[in-house]
Amino acid sequence: MSINSALRSSSSGLYAERMRLDTISANIANANSVTTPEKPAYSRKVVVLQSDDNGVSIERIIDDNVPLRIVNEPDHPMADADGNVEYSNVNPVVEMVNMMSATRAYEANVAAFNSAKGMIQSALSIGRI
């Protein structure tokens, strides 16, 4: 692996982890959404990554197939005839764990990028007197 490909791999990893963090943030922001007559509750999004020659790329962002959470709240304005409310399928605890994982992966890519950059700078300074 050349230094340039190491830089490309790290930068693609940075982009992918940033997309994961953005998606996780959207999931957390919509964790308490409910089904209304106009639209269903927010469905959790998941970033699907794929490896390629330049590191990693985002294959697609998909909806999680976990069913929506149904809570019996007869006094809620969006309750159905049985008193049930459909909430988003986002679990904030899982999202926080995913956010920590994505943050650590982002930091690892920053460290790898900076190491490669340091090697390039050291190689350039060899010829200086």
Secondary structure by P-SEA (a helix, b strand, c coil): ccaaaaaaaaaaaaaaaaaaaaaaaaaaaacccccccccccccbbbbbbbbccccccccccccccccccccccccccccccccccccccccaaaaaaaaaaaaaaaaaaaaaaaaaaaaaaaaaacccc
